Structures are given as structure tokens and as C-alpha cells.
């Protein structure tokens, strides 16, 4: 079937990544929602999936090993986003007295600290990440992001493990 074509699925993942980033940028620049550090880290994985999928579309590998390599890298990338989104949802579900205090902004952390420390501090979350400032159908943006990333993750895993025609 045409929809099962490797290039078609990679193209679908690329377009979904572009749509996801376009929506994130719309919320930031049009709606005025400032992304918290966890939101920024979620975007990195989505951008990674988009770039890997775009390269896979352009390259259109013939060998199954290369197809699986692209699918593996894309899966790792979107797994990162899903994991960070899950952490974000967890932070938002904490009672107010259990939420970590707000820390310095991401710009300051990147300028002042080593990358390993920045990653540890950002992934531990902060008070600003627990604030729910946008909802749709009663669910926060991190919940919808987790749903979106999970769908892309399922497609990526399927792309990784499916049988390719000889």
C-alpha cells in the first residue's frame, strides 16, 4: 500500500513535526505564552524528529539497515519529547505545596552553568513549569503535547520495527 511506503511515513512524521512546531510558535508569538524550560526541551526532540524525517525523505534509503537507522534516531528524538512532556504533566499534577520553587531562567542557566547541570536543573522542573496557563477541552498544553508526541512515537516505533518489502 502506498501509505505504508517508507518515504510517505517519513514525510508524514516531518509534516507532523512542522505542524507541532508551528503551533508552539503560534502560542508563543501570537498568543503570548512564554515557553517554560521543559517546553523548550520538548521542542528540541520534535525538531530532531522533523530533521531526521526530512533527511530520510530526501535520502529515501533502499537498504533496510539505513531505514531502521533513521527510524531509530527519530524514535529516540520523539521519545525524549514524550518523556519530558510526561515529566511536565507530572509536575502540573503536584499539589501546590509540593511544586519545586521557581529557579532562574533558561538563558541564565545556559550562560552560567555547565550543560550537564543545566539539563539536571531543567529536567527537575520548577514552579513556572507547574503553572497551567492554557487549556483545551479541560486539559493543559503538556497533556496535549504528551498525546501528540505519543502518537508520533507509536508511528516512529512502527517505522522502526515493521517489515520492509525485499
C-alpha positions in Angstrom: 0.0 0.0 0.0 1.2 3.5 -0.8 0.6 4.8 2.8 3.0 2.2 4.1 5.8 3.4 1.8 8.8 4.3 3.9 9.2 7.7 2.3 5.5 8.5 2.8 5.6 7.7 6.5 8.8 9.7 7.0 7.1 12.6 5.2 4.1 12.3 7.5 6.4 12.5 10.5 8.2 15.5 9.0 4.9 17.3 8.3 3.6 16.5 11.8 6.7 17.9 13.3 6.4 21.1 11.3 2.7 21.5 12.3 3.7 20.9 16.0 6.4 23.5 15.9 4.2 25.9 14.0 1.5 25.6 16.8 4.1 26.1 19.5 5.4 29.2 17.8 1.8 30.4 17.3 1.1 30.1 21.0 4.4 31.8 21.8 4.4 34.7 19.4 0.7 35.3 18.7 -1.0 34.2 21.9 1.9 35.5 24.1 2.6 32.3 26.0 6.2 32.2 27.1 7.6 28.7 27.0 9.0 27.3 30.2 12.3 25.4 30.2 10.5 22.0 29.9 8.5 23.3 26.9 11.8 24.3 25.2 13.3 20.9 25.8 10.1 19.2 24.3 10.6 21.3 21.2 14.2 20.1 20.8 13.0 16.5 20.4 10.2 17.5 18.0 12.7 19.4 15.9 15.1 16.4 15.9 12.3 14.1 14.7 11.5 16.6 11.9 15.1 17.0 10.8 15.7 13.2 10.8 12.5 12.5 8.9 13.2 15.2 6.4 16.7 13.7 5.7 15.0 10.3 5.4 12.6 11.7 2.8 15.3 13.3 0.8 17.7 10.3 1.0 14.9 7.6 0.5 17.2 4.8 1.5 17.0 1.5 -0.3 18.7 -0.7 2.3 16.7 -1.7 5.3 19.6 -1.0 7.7 19.5 2.7 6.8 15.8 2.8 7.0 16.0 1.4 10.5 18.8 3.8 11.4 16.7 6.8 10.5 13.7 5.3 12.3 15.8 4.6 15.4 17.2 8.2 15.6 13.7 9.6 15.0 12.3 7.3 17.7 14.9 8.4 20.2 14.3 12.1 19.4 10.5 11.9 19.9 10.9 9.6 22.9 12.9 12.5 24.5 9.9 14.9 23.9 7.4 12.4 25.2 9.5 11.8 28.3 9.9 15.5 29.0 6.2 16.1 28.4 5.3 13.2 30.9 7.5 14.9 33.5 5.8 18.2 32.7 2.3 16.6 33.2 3.5 15.1 36.5 4.8 18.5 37.8 1.5 20.1 36.9 -0.4 17.4 38.8 1.5 18.0 42.1 -0.2 19.7 45.0 0.9 23.4 45.2 2.9 22.8 48.4 5.0 20.0 46.6 5.8 22.1 43.5 9.5 23.0 43.3 10.3 26.7 43.7 10.9 28.8 40.6 14.5 28.9 39.5 16.5 31.2 37.2 15.5 31.4 33.6 16.9 29.0 30.9 19.0 31.8 29.4 20.8 32.4 32.6 21.3 28.7 33.3 22.9 28.1 29.9 25.2 31.1 30.3 26.3 30.4 33.9 26.4 26.6 34.3 27.8 23.5 32.5 25.4 21.7 30.2 25.1 18.7 32.5 24.0 20.9 35.4 21.6 22.8 33.1 20.0 19.5 32.0 19.6 18.3 35.6 18.1 21.6 36.8 15.7 22.0 33.8 14.5 18.3 33.9 13.9 18.6 37.6 11.4 21.3 36.7 10.5 24.5 38.6 7.4 26.4 39.7 7.0 28.1 36.4 6.6 24.7 34.7 3.8 23.8 37.1 1.6 26.7 36.1 -1.3 25.9 33.8 -1.8 28.9 31.5 -3.5 27.3 28.5 -6.2 24.6 28.3 -8.2 22.9 25.6 -11.1 20.6 26.5 -10.1 20.8 30.1 -6.5 19.6 29.5 -3.3 21.6 29.8 -0.8 22.1 27.0 1.7 19.5 28.4 -1.1 16.9 28.4 -1.9 17.6 24.7 1.8 17.6 23.9 2.2 14.2 25.5 -0.7 12.9 23.4 0.8 14.3 20.2 4.3 13.0 21.0 2.9 9.6 21.9 1.2 9.3 18.6 4.4 10.3 16.8 6.3 7.8 19.0 4.0 5.0 18.1 4.4 5.8 14.4 8.2 6.0 14.8 8.3 2.7 16.6 6.2 1.1 13.9 8.5 2.5 11.3 11.5 1.1 13.2 10.2 -2.5 13.6 7.9 -3.1 10.6 8.8 -5.5 7.8 10.0 -3.8 4.6 9.5 -5.3 1.2 12.5 -7.1 -0.1 
